Amino acid sequence: MGGLGVRWTLHGDGKTPAPGAVVRPDERLSWPRTFGLGAQHVVAMFGASFVAPVLMGLDPNLAIMMSGVATAIFLLATRGRVPSYLGCSLSFVGVAATIRAGGGDSAVVTGAVFVVGVALFLAGLAVQRFGARIIHAAMPPVVTGAVVMLIGFNLAPVTASTYWRNGMRRVSCARVRSSLTPTTVTPKLSTSTTATSTYVNSGTPAPSAVAK
């Protein structure tokens, strides 16, 4: 990590941070805990990085590869001062669904994502030049909270159509299987029928026949 400008120092005893303490970017816990937390982060980020392109109809393999390339470039550009992983953003899913609903294909979706990337790059240059105050001025907490809420609302129909449909399909298949399971029905004969059958087998007329 020296080439990235980071020289990690051990935080406290390297085991458990003190109450209220924070492990800073230039600190680390013991190596087993560091690798464990890193593996947990990889597993947590891999799900979104794989599901997002699938929901948008793009190639997840390409998305994972470019995610790794972008993370490496980011760590080199920041010299490791901001340890972060650049994964796929689910905020594009609603836009991609709108584009495809309007007849757009994967090329249009990819072009839209590229345009957003250019806009984010220009925003990064502005923040580097004028500082983070322009972000706080343009997007106060009430704006960022509303944006996150809208992202959730946009993803709700996608989640419902993707997962609830499969769940209802499994429930329907289970019901069909249960309805097709053969059942044994034991016929029950009434007393009069049994008596008539007995007299018929013995050759003697049944009492009902004699009465008639």
C-alpha positions as CSV (number, residue, x, y, z in Angstrom):
1,M,0.0,0.0,0.0
2,G,3.0,2.3,0.1
3,G,2.7,3.0,-3.6
4,L,-0.8,4.2,-3.0
5,G,0.4,6.7,-0.5
6,V,-1.1,4.8,2.5
7,R,0.8,3.5,5.4
8,W,-1.6,1.7,7.7
9,T,-1.1,1.9,11.4
10,L,-2.6,-0.5,13.9
11,H,-5.7,0.9,15.5
12,G,-5.6,0.4,19.3
13,D,-4.9,-3.2,20.1
14,G,-6.1,-4.3,16.6
15,K,-9.0,-6.3,18.0
16,T,-11.9,-4.2,19.2
17,P,-12.3,-0.5,18.8
18,A,-13.1,1.5,21.9
19,P,-16.7,2.7,22.4
20,G,-17.2,5.7,20.1
21,A,-13.8,5.2,18.3
22,V,-13.6,5.1,14.5
23,V,-11.0,3.2,12.5
24,R,-9.7,5.9,10.1
25,P,-8.7,5.3,6.5
26,D,-5.0,5.2,7.5
27,E,-5.6,2.7,10.2
28,R,-6.4,-1.0,10.3
29,L,-7.3,-3.8,12.7
30,S,-5.3,-7.0,12.9
31,W,-4.7,-8.7,9.6
32,P,-7.3,-11.6,10.2
33,R,-10.0,-9.0,11.0
34,T,-8.9,-6.8,8.1
35,F,-9.2,-9.7,5.6
36,G,-12.5,-10.8,7.2
37,L,-14.0,-7.3,6.9
38,G,-12.7,-7.1,3.3
39,A,-14.3,-10.4,2.4
40,Q,-17.6,-9.2,3.9
41,H,-17.4,-6.0,1.9
42,V,-16.8,-8.0,-1.3
43,V,-19.7,-10.3,-0.7
44,A,-22.0,-7.3,0.1
45,M,-21.0,-5.3,-3.0
46,F,-21.0,-8.2,-5.4
47,G,-24.7,-8.8,-5.1
48,A,-25.6,-5.2,-6.2
49,S,-22.9,-5.2,-8.8
50,F,-24.3,-8.3,-10.4
51,V,-28.0,-7.7,-10.0
52,A,-28.0,-4.1,-11.3
53,P,-26.8,-4.9,-14.9
54,V,-29.1,-8.0,-15.0
55,L,-32.1,-5.8,-14.2
56,M,-31.0,-3.3,-16.8
57,G,-30.5,-6.0,-19.4
58,L,-26.7,-5.5,-19.6
59,D,-23.8,-8.0,-19.4
60,P,-23.0,-8.6,-15.7
61,N,-19.5,-9.9,-16.5
62,L,-18.6,-6.7,-18.2
63,A,-20.0,-4.7,-15.3
64,I,-17.9,-6.7,-12.8
65,M,-14.8,-6.2,-14.8
66,M,-15.3,-2.5,-15.3
67,S,-16.1,-2.2,-11.6
68,G,-12.7,-3.6,-10.7
69,V,-10.9,-1.3,-13.3
70,A,-12.7,1.8,-12.0
71,T,-11.9,0.9,-8.4
72,A,-8.2,0.5,-9.2
73,I,-8.2,3.9,-11.1
74,F,-9.9,5.5,-8.1
75,L,-7.5,4.2,-5.6
76,L,-4.5,5.3,-7.7
77,A,-6.0,8.8,-8.3
78,T,-6.7,9.3,-4.6
79,R,-3.5,7.6,-3.6
80,G,-5.5,5.3,-1.3
81,R,-6.6,8.2,1.0
82,V,-10.3,7.2,0.3
83,P,-10.5,3.4,0.5
84,S,-13.7,2.8,-1.5
85,Y,-15.1,0.3,-3.9
86,L,-16.8,1.5,-7.0
87,G,-19.7,-0.8,-7.8
88,C,-22.8,-0.6,-9.9
89,S,-25.5,1.9,-9.0
90,L,-29.1,0.8,-8.7
91,S,-30.1,4.4,-9.4
92,F,-29.8,3.7,-13.1
93,V,-32.4,0.8,-13.0
94,G,-35.4,3.1,-13.2
95,V,-33.9,5.1,-16.0
96,A,-33.0,1.9,-17.9
97,A,-36.5,0.6,-17.5
98,T,-38.0,3.8,-18.9
99,I,-35.6,3.7,-21.9
100,R,-36.5,0.1,-22.7
101,A,-40.2,0.8,-22.2
102,G,-39.8,3.6,-24.9
103,G,-38.3,1.1,-27.4
104,G,-34.6,1.7,-26.6
105,D,-32.1,-1.1,-26.7
106,S,-28.9,-1.9,-24.8
107,A,-26.9,0.6,-26.9
108,V,-29.2,3.4,-25.8
109,V,-29.0,2.4,-22.2
110,T,-25.2,2.2,-22.4
111,G,-25.1,5.6,-24.0
112,A,-27.3,7.1,-21.3
113,V,-25.0,5.6,-18.6
114,F,-22.0,7.1,-20.4
115,V,-23.5,10.6,-20.5
116,V,-24.3,10.4,-16.7
117,G,-20.7,9.3,-16.2
118,V,-19.4,12.4,-18.0
119,A,-21.7,14.6,-16.0
120,L,-20.4,13.0,-12.8
121,F,-16.8,13.6,-14.0
122,L,-17.5,17.3,-14.6
123,A,-19.1,17.5,-11.1
124,G,-16.0,16.0,-9.6
125,L,-13.8,18.6,-11.3
126,A,-16.1,21.3,-9.9
127,V,-15.8,19.9,-6.4
128,Q,-12.1,19.7,-6.8
129,R,-11.9,23.3,-7.9
130,F,-14.5,25.0,-5.5
131,G,-14.7,22.5,-2.7
132,A,-17.5,20.4,-1.3
133,R,-19.5,23.5,-0.4
134,I,-21.1,23.6,-3.8
135,I,-22.5,20.1,-3.2
136,H,-23.9,21.1,0.1
137,A,-25.4,24.2,-1.5
138,A,-26.9,22.4,-4.5
139,M,-28.0,19.3,-2.7
140,P,-28.8,19.9,1.0
141,P,-29.9,16.9,3.1
142,V,-33.5,17.4,2.2
143,V,-32.7,17.0,-1.5
144,T,-30.4,14.0,-1.1
145,G,-33.0,12.3,1.2
146,A,-35.7,12.8,-1.4
147,V,-33.4,11.4,-4.2
148,V,-32.7,8.3,-2.2
149,M,-36.4,7.9,-1.5
150,L,-37.2,8.2,-5.2
151,I,-34.6,5.6,-6.1
152,G,-36.4,3.2,-3.7
153,F,-39.7,4.0,-5.3
154,N,-38.3,3.4,-8.7
155,L,-36.9,0.0,-7.7
156,A,-40.0,-1.2,-5.9
157,P,-41.9,-2.2,-9.1
158,V,-38.8,-3.8,-10.5
159,T,-38.3,-5.9,-7.4
160,A,-42.0,-6.8,-7.3
161,S,-42.0,-7.9,-10.9
162,T,-38.7,-9.8,-10.6
163,Y,-39.1,-11.6,-7.3
164,W,-42.8,-11.7,-6.5
165,R,-43.5,-13.2,-10.0
166,N,-41.1,-16.0,-9.3
167,G,-42.5,-16.5,-5.8
168,M,-46.1,-16.7,-7.0
169,R,-45.1,-19.0,-9.8
170,R,-43.5,-21.4,-7.3
171,V,-46.6,-21.2,-5.1
172,S,-48.9,-22.0,-8.2
173,C,-46.7,-24.9,-9.1
174,A,-46.9,-26.3,-5.6
175,R,-50.7,-26.0,-5.6
176,V,-50.9,-27.8,-9.0
177,R,-48.7,-30.6,-7.7
178,S,-50.8,-31.0,-4.6
179,S,-54.0,-31.1,-6.7
180,L,-52.5,-33.8,-9.0
181,T,-51.5,-36.0,-6.1
182,P,-53.7,-39.2,-6.3
183,T,-56.0,-39.8,-3.3
184,T,-57.6,-43.1,-2.3
185,V,-61.4,-43.0,-1.8
186,T,-62.9,-45.8,0.1
187,P,-66.5,-46.4,-1.1
188,K,-69.1,-46.6,1.6
189,L,-72.1,-48.8,1.1
190,S,-75.4,-48.1,2.8
191,T,-77.1,-50.8,5.0
192,S,-79.9,-51.4,2.5
193,T,-77.5,-51.8,-0.4
194,T,-75.4,-54.3,1.6
195,A,-78.5,-56.3,2.5
196,T,-79.7,-56.4,-1.0
197,S,-76.4,-57.5,-2.3
198,T,-76.3,-60.3,0.3
199,Y,-79.7,-61.6,-0.7
200,V,-78.9,-61.4,-4.4
201,N,-75.7,-63.4,-3.9
202,S,-77.5,-66.1,-1.9
203,G,-80.3,-66.4,-4.5
204,T,-83.0,-65.3,-2.0
205,P,-85.2,-62.3,-2.9
206,A,-84.5,-59.2,-0.8
207,P,-87.1,-58.1,1.7
208,S,-87.8,-54.9,-0.3
209,A,-88.4,-57.0,-3.5
210,V,-90.9,-59.3,-1.6
211,A,-92.8,-56.3,-0.2
212,K,-93.3,-55.0,-3.7
